[in-house]
Each structure stands twice: as structure tokens, then as C-alpha cells.
Amino acid sequence: MKKFFEKHDLIKMAGIMVIIAVIFSWILKYCYFSSGSLIIAGTSGNNVVDGSTAGIYDMNTYSILGLYYFTNIFVYILVVFGFYKFLGTLDSYQALTDKIAKKFKGKEKIFVAISLAIYAFLASIFSNAFALIVFVPFTISIAKKLHLDKITSLISSFGGILLGTLCSTYGTGVAGILTDSSNGLGVTYGYAMLPTIVIGIIGYIILLALTFNRINDDSNEEVSDLLTEKEEKVVTKKMSKRLKRKKENVVPILVVLIIMCALFILGYVDWSTSFGFTGFTNLHTSLSEATLESSPLNAILFALLGSTTLPAFGSWDLFTGASTLIILSFIIAFIYNTKLDDMISSFGEGVKDSIKSCGILLIVYAVLVLSVSYPTIPGIINQLDLLLDNTILKPFGWLLNSFITSAFTIDFTYTVSLIGSLFAKFSNLNAAALALQAGYGLFCFLCPTSVVLVLGLSTLDIKFKDYFKFIWKFLLALLIVILIVLYILIYV
């Protein structure tokens, strides 16, 4: 078994989860929760020829359907990889990351602490924490030049996103889903705010301490900046004279990257829903309603930007983010007088680099599509709830139910859609919401079906077993902290 996972471990573990989901469709009945009660749907699981079971072709078909249903995820990854591979061909980008790395030389722990904190904070308020992937290659570039090892680089970037997801406060992609009274639990923003912040701070301290201890160990393998390491191959030998003159001019690339950061923060924080600020929505409405007669400048500006597809700040989707990166690529190419062919070639190299990760994620999303198309997980959760709900182990049961469901549904939207009705029946809704969110957050840190985790491990070429050897102490400590908080909320 040990040799079985020596190569392609992430693909094999995700594949095992697919097989388990298929087996469940054969041995368990279809079911769902309605008003907190389990409803058995038809005769699912009793007749293997009634269309209620998944077969061999279903495993392959649902993998492809994952690409169809979650096209935005895959497009976004392709574009981010392409964008940074193009940046890697520019001497100005290399000079910029060199200068930043030089500032943190000898202060690697400060870099890790700042990076982890920023990612965690933004992930806790972003409408879609996955959008933060746009900043990860930049962080990895600096980590490489600071000679940080792979897992430290993972924690400094992807780890912050995972921590922010677990401790979501105003992010509509996690906390916001629980505020929905029809599909969520109907809690209000700020539910269990203090406990959430406490868990986040303690989790940050524990994760940072373990990472600092790893930095002190010089035997760990340094990260390979695979997103920009092939720049010598990509850049044309006939580099223009203007590019040579500007190779050390980091100001333009710095300005563009700052603009990119501002746009993504403005675009992926739901200002209206989370914070009650409607200024961006009102601005978007005024621009969209402008005519050549009433306001010609606004009408022309909005038409040029995209009158049908450009959403207001705060309501961006991943397609909008990907489009923004493509536009910024052309702007950077123009500033540095990069040939179009060179830009296309480097972008294509980045897309190639992302194929492996996207292939693994196809299998991961097959688990979700199978589990939602053949809903058997609610039956398992119902049995666990009956077993643990009226015992002292109730908080543990809540976490376990959330964790198991998340492992098969992957996306928190689907986790809540399957078992949210069960959690909504509990008397202490704030505690139940925190448990549901925390269970999902623990899943994101541990399971081979966690999208952010799998993308991080595959991108940095980290073995799951090596990652687990590092992360298990953090997860055990954080699990204890979460249980203590839940016991206080329920029984004190």
C-alpha cells in the first residue's frame, strides 16, 4: 500500500473517493433532509437496474460534467498560471521580486507571518476565497528567493486561504451561505463572531509556530518556482531594445500589480451584502442606465468596459477575475514592448503547467457531482446525528457530520444544501452554524478532495504524506480548541 501511493498520490486518493461515492449509490438509499427530517426518496438502492446506481461510465462521465459545471474554476486556474508565466519572462518582474525578497532576507519568519495573516484575513471576507489564488504565484516567487521549503511556501499562501475559510466572518461564500433562511440556517452576519475570531487567532498562532519550527530546519527541500522557472526558454532571443532598457524599471509592473490587488479586493468583497455599503452597486446602476443623451461619457465608458458582462464591485465571479488578468497582460506587454507572439508563447507555457492540477481537480469534482446526483450522504449523517445528538458528544457529532459531508460535496454551498436543514433544527443556531463552518474548514485542511489544498499540493509538487506529517499537529490542536468553544457556546 505504501508503494501504491509513491507516485500520483493525489490522483489515486481522489479516485478512491470517487469509487466510495459510487459504492454508496449501490448500497444506500437516496435521501435528503426536509425541515430537519430525513426523507427517503423512492426505492433507491433496492434495485440495481432502476437507474439509481452509478456505474463505470458514470465515473468518467461525471468527471467530464465537473468540467462543465465548474468551468469557472478551471478557466481561472489556466489564466492565473498563464498570467504569471508571462510575468516570469519579464526582467522587471524578476527584479521586483528580487527587491522584495532582499527586504525580507534574514527576516523570513516575518514574511511568513505577514503573508499568512493577509491571506487569512482576505479569505475570511472574500465572496469567493478561491479568487485569492491570483496572489499565490507572486508569494511563491518571493518564497523561492528566500529559500523557503515547499510546505512553508504552501502554508504562507494556500494555508492562509484555508485558515480564512475556516474562520469566515463576512465572506458570502461561507458565512453568507449560512445566513440564507431558505437554504442555510438563517443566522445573521456576525453570528458567533467572537468565537470565530478566537479560533482564527489561536489557529494562526499554532500554524505559525509549527511553520517557524520548520524554517529552523535546514534539511527541508526548497520550493521550486515552477510558474516562472522556465523564463529562459520562453523569452525570445530577439528581445527588443526597449525591453532591455526597461528590464530594471520595476515601477510600471509594481503599479500594475497594485492596481490588480485593488481591483480584486474591490471585486471580491461583497460590500452590499456583508457591510451594507451600496455605493458600488449604485454606481454600476447609474453607468448601466446612462444613455448618449443623458450622459454620453458614462454610456461610452460602460459600453467599452462591457455593458452586459461587467458586474459591480463586490459581485465579481471568477470569469471576471480571469478577464481582468488577460487585460492586464496586454497592458503589461504594451508597457514593456513585448511582442504578441512572445506573450502568447509564455501564456501557453503557463497553461501547460496547470494541466496536471486541473486533471486532478476533474477527479475531485467528480466526487461532488456523484454525491449530489446520487444523494446518499444524508442517510449516513442522520444515523450519526441520532447516535450522538443527545449525548455529551453532540459538538463532536456536529463537526463530524460537517466534515464527512464536506469530504463528498467539496463546495460549502453543496454541503449546506445536503445537511443544512438538519443543523437548522438545533436550538442554538449560532453554535450549529459555527460547527458546520468549522467542520468544513477542517475538511479543507485535510482531505484529498479539498480544492484549494489539492491545487496547492499539486502545484508545489508536495506528497500528501509529507504534508500530513506537518499538518496533523495543527489540526489536532485546532480541533480541541473548536470543541472547547462549542461546549462553551452550548452548555455555558
C-alpha positions as CSV (number, residue, x, y, z in Angstrom):
1,M,0.0,0.0,0.0
2,K,2.9,2.3,0.8
3,K,4.3,1.8,-2.7
4,F,0.9,2.4,-4.2
5,F,0.9,6.0,-3.1
6,E,4.5,6.7,-4.0
7,K,3.5,8.3,-7.4
8,H,0.4,10.3,-8.3
9,D,-0.9,10.0,-4.8
10,L,-3.4,12.9,-5.1
11,I,-4.9,11.3,-8.2
12,K,-5.2,7.9,-6.5
13,M,-6.7,9.3,-3.3
14,A,-9.3,11.4,-5.2
15,G,-10.0,8.3,-7.4
16,I,-10.7,6.3,-4.2
17,M,-13.2,8.9,-3.1
18,V,-14.9,8.6,-6.5
19,I,-15.2,4.8,-6.0
20,I,-16.6,5.2,-2.5
21,A,-19.2,7.6,-3.8
22,V,-20.2,5.0,-6.5
23,I,-20.3,2.2,-3.9
24,F,-22.6,4.3,-1.7
25,S,-25.0,4.6,-4.7
26,W,-25.3,0.8,-4.7
27,I,-25.7,0.0,-1.0
28,L,-27.5,3.1,0.4
29,K,-30.9,4.7,-0.4
30,Y,-31.4,8.1,-1.9
31,C,-32.4,10.6,0.8
32,Y,-32.4,14.2,1.7
33,F,-33.3,16.4,4.7
34,S,-36.5,18.5,4.7
35,S,-37.3,20.6,7.8
36,G,-34.7,18.7,9.7
37,S,-36.2,15.2,9.0
38,L,-34.7,12.6,6.7
39,I,-36.8,11.8,3.6
40,I,-36.2,8.5,1.8
41,A,-36.6,9.0,-2.0
42,G,-38.2,6.1,-3.8
43,T,-36.6,2.7,-3.8
44,S,-33.0,3.8,-4.4
45,G,-30.5,1.2,-3.5
46,N,-33.0,-1.7,-3.7
47,N,-33.0,-2.3,-7.4
48,V,-29.6,-2.2,-9.2
49,V,-31.3,-1.7,-12.6
50,D,-33.6,1.2,-11.7
51,G,-31.2,3.9,-12.7
52,S,-30.3,4.7,-9.1
53,T,-26.8,3.3,-9.2
54,A,-23.6,4.7,-10.6
55,G,-21.5,2.6,-13.0
56,I,-18.1,2.6,-14.6
57,Y,-19.1,5.0,-17.4
58,D,-20.7,7.3,-14.8
59,M,-17.4,7.8,-13.0
60,N,-15.9,9.0,-16.3
61,T,-19.0,11.0,-17.4
62,Y,-19.3,12.8,-14.1
63,S,-15.6,13.8,-14.2
64,I,-16.3,15.5,-17.5
65,L,-19.5,17.0,-16.1
66,G,-17.4,18.5,-13.4
67,L,-15.6,20.4,-16.0
68,Y,-18.9,21.6,-17.4
69,Y,-20.4,22.6,-14.1
70,F,-17.3,24.3,-12.7
71,T,-15.8,25.7,-15.8
72,N,-15.1,29.0,-14.0
73,I,-12.7,27.2,-11.6
74,F,-10.7,25.6,-14.4
75,V,-10.6,28.7,-16.6
76,Y,-9.4,30.8,-13.7
77,I,-6.6,28.4,-12.9
78,L,-5.5,28.3,-16.5
79,V,-5.4,32.1,-16.8
80,V,-3.6,32.7,-13.4
81,F,-0.9,30.2,-14.4
82,G,-0.6,31.8,-17.9
83,F,-0.5,35.3,-16.5
84,Y,2.3,34.6,-14.1
85,K,4.3,32.5,-16.6
86,F,4.2,35.6,-18.8
87,L,5.3,37.9,-15.9
88,G,8.2,35.5,-15.3
89,T,9.6,36.3,-18.7
90,L,10.0,40.0,-17.7
91,D,13.2,41.1,-16.1
92,S,11.2,43.8,-14.3
93,Y,9.1,41.2,-12.5
94,Q,12.2,39.3,-11.5
95,A,13.8,42.5,-10.3
96,L,10.7,43.4,-8.3
97,T,10.5,40.0,-6.6
98,D,14.3,40.2,-6.0
99,K,14.0,43.5,-4.2
100,I,11.1,42.3,-2.1
101,A,13.0,39.1,-1.2
102,K,16.1,41.2,-0.3
103,K,14.0,43.3,2.1
104,F,13.0,40.1,3.9
105,K,16.4,38.4,3.8
106,G,17.1,37.2,7.3
107,K,13.5,38.1,8.2
108,E,11.9,35.0,6.6
109,K,9.6,34.5,9.6
110,I,8.3,38.0,9.3
111,F,7.5,37.4,5.7
112,V,5.6,34.1,6.5
113,A,3.7,35.8,9.4
114,I,2.6,38.7,7.2
115,S,1.7,36.6,4.2
116,L,-0.3,34.1,6.3
117,A,-2.2,36.9,8.1
118,I,-3.1,38.7,4.9
119,Y,-4.4,35.6,3.1
120,A,-6.4,34.5,6.1
121,F,-8.0,37.9,6.6
122,L,-8.9,38.4,2.9
123,A,-10.2,34.8,2.7
124,S,-12.5,35.4,5.7
125,I,-14.2,38.4,3.9
126,F,-14.0,37.4,0.2
127,S,-17.1,36.3,-1.6
128,N,-15.1,33.6,-3.2
129,A,-11.9,32.8,-1.3
130,F,-10.6,30.8,-4.4
131,A,-10.1,34.2,-6.1
132,L,-7.1,34.7,-3.8
133,I,-5.2,32.2,-5.9
134,V,-4.3,35.2,-8.1
135,F,-1.8,36.3,-5.4
136,V,-0.3,32.9,-4.7
137,P,2.3,32.7,-7.6
138,F,3.7,36.1,-6.5
139,T,4.1,34.9,-3.0
140,I,5.8,31.7,-4.2
141,S,8.2,33.7,-6.3
142,I,9.4,35.5,-3.2
143,A,9.4,32.4,-1.1
144,K,11.7,30.7,-3.6
145,K,14.2,33.6,-3.4
146,L,14.1,33.4,0.3
147,H,15.0,29.7,0.0
148,L,11.9,28.6,1.9
149,D,10.9,25.0,1.7
150,K,7.8,23.7,-0.1
151,I,5.5,23.2,2.8
152,T,6.4,26.6,4.3
153,S,5.6,28.2,1.0
154,L,2.3,26.2,0.9
155,I,1.3,27.5,4.4
156,S,2.3,31.0,3.6
157,S,-0.1,31.2,0.7
158,F,-2.6,28.3,0.3
159,G,-2.6,27.8,4.1
160,G,-3.8,31.3,4.7
161,I,-6.7,30.8,2.3
162,L,-7.7,27.6,4.2
163,L,-7.5,29.3,7.6
164,G,-9.6,32.2,6.4
165,T,-12.2,29.8,5.0
166,L,-12.4,28.0,8.4
167,C,-12.8,31.4,10.2
168,S,-15.0,33.1,7.6
169,T,-16.6,36.2,9.1
170,Y,-18.2,38.2,6.3
171,G,-17.3,36.1,3.3
172,T,-20.5,35.3,1.3
173,G,-19.1,32.1,0.0
174,V,-19.1,30.5,3.5
175,A,-20.6,32.7,6.3
176,G,-23.0,34.3,3.8
177,I,-24.5,30.9,2.8
178,L,-25.4,30.2,6.4
179,T,-27.4,33.5,6.6
180,D,-29.7,32.3,3.9
181,S,-33.0,31.4,5.6
182,S,-34.2,29.3,2.7
183,N,-31.2,27.1,2.1
184,G,-28.9,27.9,5.0
185,L,-29.5,28.3,8.8
186,G,-30.9,31.8,8.7
187,V,-28.3,33.2,11.1
188,T,-27.3,36.9,10.7
189,Y,-23.8,38.1,9.7
190,G,-21.6,38.3,12.8
191,Y,-23.0,35.1,14.3
192,A,-20.6,33.7,16.8
193,M,-18.2,36.5,15.7
194,L,-16.1,36.5,18.9
195,P,-15.7,32.7,19.0
196,T,-14.8,32.7,15.3
197,I,-12.1,35.3,15.8
198,V,-10.7,33.5,18.8
199,I,-10.5,30.3,16.8
200,G,-8.8,32.1,14.0
201,I,-6.2,33.8,16.2
202,I,-5.4,30.6,18.0
203,G,-5.2,28.7,14.8
204,Y,-2.9,31.4,13.3
205,I,-0.6,31.2,16.3
206,I,-0.4,27.4,16.2
207,L,0.2,27.2,12.5
208,L,2.8,30.0,12.6
209,A,4.6,28.2,15.5
210,L,4.8,25.0,13.6
211,T,5.9,26.8,10.4
212,F,8.6,28.7,12.3
213,N,9.9,25.4,13.7
214,R,10.1,24.1,10.1
215,I,12.0,27.2,8.9
216,N,14.7,26.4,11.6
217,D,15.1,23.0,10.0
218,D,17.6,23.5,7.1
219,S,17.1,19.9,5.8
220,N,13.7,20.6,4.0
221,E,13.5,20.8,0.3
222,E,13.3,24.4,-1.1
223,V,10.3,25.4,-3.2
224,S,10.6,25.4,-7.0
225,D,9.1,28.5,-8.5
226,L,7.6,26.4,-11.4
227,L,5.4,29.2,-12.5
228,T,8.3,31.3,-13.7
229,E,11.3,29.0,-13.7
230,K,11.3,28.5,-17.5
231,E,11.6,32.1,-18.5
232,E,14.9,31.5,-20.3
233,K,13.1,29.1,-22.6
234,V,10.2,31.3,-23.2
235,V,11.8,34.7,-23.8
236,T,12.7,35.2,-27.5
237,K,16.4,35.7,-28.3
238,K,15.5,38.8,-30.3
239,M,14.3,40.7,-27.2
240,S,13.6,44.2,-28.2
241,K,16.0,47.0,-27.2
242,R,13.2,48.8,-25.3
243,L,12.7,45.8,-23.1
244,K,16.4,45.6,-22.4
245,R,16.4,49.3,-21.4
246,K,13.5,48.8,-19.1
247,K,14.4,45.5,-17.6
248,E,15.3,47.1,-14.2
249,N,12.4,49.5,-14.3
250,V,10.1,47.9,-11.7
251,V,7.8,50.9,-11.3
252,P,5.4,50.1,-14.1
253,I,5.0,46.4,-13.1
254,L,4.6,47.4,-9.5
255,V,1.9,49.9,-10.4
256,V,0.0,47.3,-12.5
257,L,0.2,44.7,-9.7
258,I,-1.0,47.2,-7.1
259,I,-4.0,48.1,-9.4
260,M,-4.6,44.3,-9.8
261,C,-4.7,43.9,-6.0
262,A,-7.1,46.8,-5.6
263,L,-9.4,45.5,-8.3
264,F,-9.6,42.0,-6.8
265,I,-10.2,43.3,-3.3
266,L,-12.9,45.6,-4.5
267,G,-14.4,43.0,-6.8
268,Y,-14.5,40.0,-4.4
269,V,-15.7,41.7,-1.2
270,D,-19.4,41.8,-1.2
271,W,-19.7,45.3,0.1
272,S,-23.5,45.5,-0.2
273,T,-24.5,42.2,1.5
274,S,-21.7,41.9,4.0
275,F,-21.2,45.5,5.1
276,G,-24.3,47.3,3.8
277,F,-22.3,49.6,1.5
278,T,-24.3,50.1,-1.7
279,G,-22.0,52.8,-3.3
280,F,-20.5,50.4,-5.9
281,T,-23.9,48.9,-6.8
282,N,-25.4,52.3,-7.2
283,L,-22.5,53.4,-9.4
284,H,-22.9,50.4,-11.6
285,T,-26.6,51.0,-11.9
286,S,-26.1,54.7,-12.9
287,L,-23.5,53.7,-15.5
288,S,-25.7,50.9,-16.9
289,E,-28.7,53.3,-17.2
290,A,-26.7,56.1,-18.8
291,T,-27.6,57.0,-22.4
292,L,-25.8,59.0,-25.1
293,E,-28.4,61.8,-24.5
294,S,-28.3,61.9,-20.7
295,S,-24.6,61.1,-20.0
296,P,-22.6,60.3,-23.2
297,L,-19.3,59.8,-21.4
298,N,-20.7,57.3,-18.9
299,A,-22.6,55.4,-21.6
300,I,-19.5,55.1,-23.8
301,L,-17.3,54.1,-20.9
302,F,-19.6,51.4,-19.8
303,A,-20.1,50.1,-23.3
304,L,-16.3,49.9,-23.7
305,L,-15.8,48.0,-20.4
306,G,-18.6,45.6,-21.1
307,S,-22.2,46.6,-20.6
308,T,-23.5,43.0,-20.4
309,T,-20.8,41.1,-18.5
310,L,-19.1,43.6,-16.2
311,P,-20.6,43.3,-12.7
312,A,-20.4,45.9,-10.0
313,F,-17.5,45.8,-7.5
314,G,-18.4,43.2,-4.8
315,S,-20.2,40.9,-7.2
316,W,-17.3,39.6,-9.4
317,D,-17.2,36.0,-10.4
318,L,-14.1,34.0,-11.4
319,F,-14.7,34.8,-15.1
320,T,-14.5,38.5,-14.3
321,G,-11.2,37.9,-12.5
322,A,-9.8,35.9,-15.4
323,S,-10.8,38.6,-17.9
324,T,-9.1,41.2,-15.8
325,L,-5.8,39.2,-15.8
326,I,-6.0,38.9,-19.6
327,I,-6.5,42.6,-20.0
328,L,-3.6,43.4,-17.6
329,S,-1.4,41.0,-19.6
330,F,-1.9,43.1,-22.7
331,I,-1.3,46.3,-20.8
332,I,2.0,45.0,-19.4
333,A,3.0,43.7,-22.8
334,F,2.4,47.2,-24.2
335,I,4.3,48.9,-21.4
336,Y,7.4,46.7,-21.9
337,N,7.0,46.5,-25.6
338,T,6.8,42.7,-25.5
339,K,5.9,41.1,-28.8
340,L,2.5,39.5,-29.0
341,D,4.0,36.2,-30.1
342,D,6.2,36.1,-27.0
343,M,3.3,36.9,-24.7
344,I,1.2,34.1,-26.3
345,S,4.0,31.6,-26.0
346,S,4.7,32.3,-22.4
347,F,1.0,32.3,-21.6
348,G,0.7,29.0,-23.3
349,E,3.6,27.6,-21.2
350,G,1.7,28.6,-18.1
351,V,-1.4,26.9,-19.3
352,K,0.6,23.7,-19.9
353,D,2.0,23.9,-16.3
354,S,-1.6,23.9,-15.0
355,I,-2.8,20.8,-16.8
356,K,-1.7,18.4,-14.1
357,S,-3.5,20.3,-11.3
358,C,-6.6,20.7,-13.5
359,G,-6.6,17.0,-14.3
360,I,-6.6,16.1,-10.6
361,L,-9.4,18.6,-9.8
362,L,-11.5,17.0,-12.5
363,I,-11.5,13.8,-10.4
364,V,-12.1,15.8,-7.3
365,Y,-15.2,17.4,-8.8
366,A,-16.4,14.1,-9.9
367,V,-16.8,13.2,-6.2
368,L,-19.1,16.2,-5.8
369,V,-21.2,15.6,-8.9
370,L,-21.7,11.9,-8.0
371,S,-22.5,12.7,-4.4
372,V,-25.1,15.3,-5.3
373,S,-26.6,13.3,-8.2
374,Y,-26.8,10.2,-6.1
375,P,-27.6,11.7,-2.6
376,T,-26.9,9.0,-0.1
377,I,-24.7,11.0,2.4
378,P,-27.7,12.5,4.3
379,G,-28.6,8.9,5.4
380,I,-25.2,8.4,7.0
381,I,-25.4,11.8,8.7
382,N,-28.8,11.1,10.0
383,Q,-27.6,7.9,11.7
384,L,-24.6,9.8,13.3
385,D,-26.9,12.5,14.5
386,L,-29.3,10.0,16.1
387,L,-26.3,8.4,17.8
388,L,-24.6,11.5,19.1
389,D,-27.1,14.3,19.3
390,N,-28.4,13.6,22.8
391,T,-25.0,12.8,24.4
392,I,-22.1,14.8,25.7
393,L,-20.5,14.2,22.3
394,K,-23.0,16.4,20.5
395,P,-20.5,19.1,19.5
396,F,-18.1,16.4,18.2
397,G,-21.0,14.9,16.2
398,W,-21.8,18.2,14.6
399,L,-18.2,18.6,13.5
400,L,-18.0,15.0,12.3
401,N,-21.2,15.4,10.3
402,S,-20.0,18.6,8.6
403,F,-16.6,17.0,7.9
404,I,-17.9,13.9,6.3
405,T,-20.4,15.7,4.1
406,S,-17.8,18.3,3.1
407,A,-15.4,15.5,2.0
408,F,-18.0,14.4,-0.6
409,T,-19.6,17.7,-1.5
410,I,-16.4,19.8,-1.6
411,D,-18.1,23.1,-2.0
412,F,-19.7,24.6,1.1
413,T,-22.8,25.5,-1.0
414,Y,-23.5,21.9,-1.6
415,T,-22.5,20.9,2.0
416,V,-25.2,23.2,3.3
417,S,-27.7,22.1,0.7
418,L,-27.4,18.5,1.9
419,I,-27.4,18.9,5.6
420,G,-28.2,22.5,6.4
421,S,-31.8,21.6,7.1
422,L,-30.6,19.2,9.8
423,F,-28.4,21.8,11.5
424,A,-31.2,24.4,11.2
425,K,-33.4,22.4,13.7
426,F,-30.9,22.8,16.5
427,S,-31.9,25.2,19.2
428,N,-28.5,27.0,19.4
429,L,-28.3,28.2,15.7
430,N,-25.1,30.2,16.2
431,A,-23.3,27.2,17.7
432,A,-24.6,24.9,14.9
433,A,-23.6,27.4,12.2
434,L,-20.1,27.6,13.7
435,A,-19.8,23.8,13.9
436,L,-20.9,23.4,10.3
437,Q,-18.4,26.1,9.1
438,A,-15.6,24.7,11.3
439,G,-16.2,21.1,10.1
440,Y,-15.9,22.3,6.5
441,G,-12.8,24.3,7.4
442,L,-11.1,21.2,8.9
443,F,-12.0,19.3,5.8
444,C,-10.3,21.9,3.6
445,F,-7.1,21.5,5.5
446,L,-7.1,17.7,5.4
447,C,-9.0,15.9,2.7
448,P,-7.7,14.9,-0.8
449,T,-10.9,16.4,-2.2
450,S,-10.2,19.9,-0.8
451,V,-9.9,22.0,-4.0
452,V,-7.5,24.6,-2.6
453,L,-5.4,22.0,-0.8
454,V,-5.1,19.8,-3.8
455,L,-4.3,22.7,-6.1
456,G,-1.6,23.8,-3.6
457,L,-0.1,20.3,-3.2
458,S,0.0,19.6,-6.9
459,T,1.3,23.0,-7.8
460,L,4.2,22.7,-5.4
461,D,4.7,19.0,-6.0
462,I,4.2,18.0,-2.3
463,K,3.4,14.5,-1.3
464,F,0.3,14.2,0.8
465,K,2.0,12.1,3.4
466,D,4.7,14.8,3.8
467,Y,2.0,17.4,4.2
468,F,0.1,15.3,6.7
469,K,3.2,14.8,8.8
470,F,3.3,18.5,9.2
471,I,-0.3,19.5,9.5
472,W,-1.7,16.8,11.8
473,K,-0.5,18.5,15.0
474,F,-2.1,21.8,13.9
475,L,-5.4,20.0,13.1
476,L,-5.5,18.1,16.4
477,A,-4.8,21.2,18.4
478,L,-7.4,23.3,16.5
479,L,-10.0,20.5,16.8
480,I,-9.6,20.7,20.6
481,V,-9.9,24.5,20.5
482,I,-13.0,24.3,18.4
483,L,-14.6,21.7,20.6
484,I,-13.9,23.8,23.7
485,V,-15.5,26.8,22.1
486,L,-18.6,24.8,21.0
487,Y,-19.0,23.3,24.5
488,I,-18.9,26.8,26.0
489,L,-21.5,28.0,23.5
490,I,-23.8,25.1,24.1
491,Y,-23.5,24.4,27.8
492,V,-22.3,27.6,29.5
